Every structure is written in C-alpha cells, then in structure tokens.
Amino acid sequence: PSIKKQDTGEVYRIIADKKGIFVQPAHFEAFGLTILEAMVSGLPTFGPKFGGPSEIIEPGKSGFLMNTSKPELIAESLEIFIDQCEKNPDIWETISEHGIERVNTYFTWKLYSEKLVNLAKLYGFWRFSESAEGKVKLNRYTDLIYHFLFRQRAVHGE
C-alpha cells in the first residue's frame, strides 16, 4: 500500500522510534527531498553517492553514501552499519542527531527562501546594471572609485 504524502513524516517518526533506518536505493537522485525528510525525522539515512545526496549527507557523520549500482553493494553498506550498531548502540543515536542537526543547519525552507531572495536581488541588480540608465550610473560609480581611491596611487606609481 502507498502512503499519502502528508503521512510520510509520521511514518518516518514511527520508524525512528523503533531505531530503524532509511534507505534510498535510487541509482541517481537529483536532489533528495526524501533524504532530508528522513534525516530531520531522526533516521540514519543511506543514499546514493551519485547526485544530490552527496551534498546533503556527510558520510559516516550525518548518514551514509552508498554505491547503488549493485544490490550487494547496498547490502554491504547496511551490514557495516548494523554491525557497528551491535558493537556500539550509541552509533545509531549519534548519526540520528547529526542528521537532524545537518538538515536544520543547511536545508530549511527559511534558508532556501533567503537564498532565493538574495538571488532575486542579484538578478534585479544585474538587470539594472545592464540597462542604459544602469550602465551610466555604474560608469559614474566606477569613475568615482577610481578618482577617490586609485588615481593618486597611479600618479605616484604605487
């Protein structure tokens, strides 16, 4: 049975309460929204080392990157983690905490929207500076900078 999108967060939390893991076995993942959802829910997360997950997951700290080209390579990654957890049960908790911290530090909607607004401002400035009026003002500004900061140095050979 499929899970409704609005229920996935609760499913992740239930699995995390049982000390489960999240495995994204895709060969390539462009971004990895499901990986972020799993990590912020506290699940140690395994994702493909190809594509977006390699920018999200810090291998061995906030999750694990795996070669998903062959099922036995996926199984090997999981076995290593399970063996480590059997030897040291705190590893599951450590990876879980670091995953939550990683998402909350670098991948929140607030951060995303701030970056988007900054890019929009940059685009607006670029459009302005490329306009006829903008080019005139930009030339005046660069002339001022030259005359106030660099002209004397150029004259004196500094």
Secondary structure by P-SEA (a helix, b strand, c coil): ccccccaaaaaaaaaaaabbbbbbccccccccaaaaaaaaaccbbbbbccccccccccccccbbbbccccaaaaaaaaaaaaaaaaaccaaaaaaaaaaaaaaaccccaaaaaaaaaaaaaaaaaaaaaacaaaaaaaaaaaaaaaaaccaaaaaacc
